[in-house]
Amino acid sequence: MSGKANEYYPQKIRLLKEYVSKSEELLGSLEAWEALNVILKDRDHLIQKLQVLETDFDNEGSGSGCSQAQKDQVDQLIKLILDIDKDGIKMIQEEKDKIIVELKINQQSQKALDYGPKSTTNNGKFLDFKK
């Protein structure tokens, strides 16, 4: 195994684990949408680091000198990331549907209030009417 491969796979595994951690943080923060922008930027930054790592490794032409255990670990992490992202998509869709239902209920409530009785008093005119 070459020296670059010795550095490459541990770095790739570390970055993938960080990405998994950020993805889990994202899933846990879906209701606190204010924090999502920072988490998504962190994930994008990790993707860029992975792309640079891949490009550097490919440019070196070191081949795939890694153990089967390392390949399996990388594959498992990538599968985990895909599964987390699928769960995230599902959770975001459910949250979106819930918000749409709440907005429809709110809109119907507002319409019902508009049809309610209107106040006919005009500065106490009907209460103190003396003629």
QUIBEL-V413598 format. One record per backbone hydrogen bond with DSSP energy under -0.5 kcal/mol. CO is the residue of the C=O (numbers start at 1). NH is the residue of the N-H. Records with the same first field share a line. If there is no record, write none. Layout:
CO: NH / NH
//
This chain:
2: 6
3: 7
4: 8
5: 9
6: 10
7: 11
8: 12
9: 13
10: 14
11: 15
12: 16
13: 17
14: 18
15: 19
16: 20
17: 21
18: 22
19: 23
20: 24
21: 25
22: 26
23: 27
24: 28
25: 29
26: 29
27: 30
31: 33
32: 35
33: 36 / 37
35: 39
36: 40
37: 41
38: 42
39: 43
40: 44
41: 45
42: 46
43: 47
44: 48
45: 49
46: 50
47: 51
48: 52
49: 53
50: 54
51: 55
52: 56
53: 57
54: 58
55: 59
56: 60
57: 61 / 62
63: 65
64: 66
67: 71
68: 72
69: 73
70: 74
71: 75
72: 76
73: 77
74: 78
75: 79
76: 80
77: 81
78: 82
79: 83
80: 84
81: 85
82: 86
83: 87
84: 88
85: 89
86: 90
87: 91
88: 92
89: 93
90: 94
91: 95
92: 96
93: 97
94: 98
95: 99
96: 100
97: 101
98: 102
99: 103
100: 104
101: 105
102: 106
103: 107
104: 108
105: 109
106: 110
107: 111
108: 112
109: 113
110: 114
111: 115
113: 116
122: 125
124: 128
128: 130
//
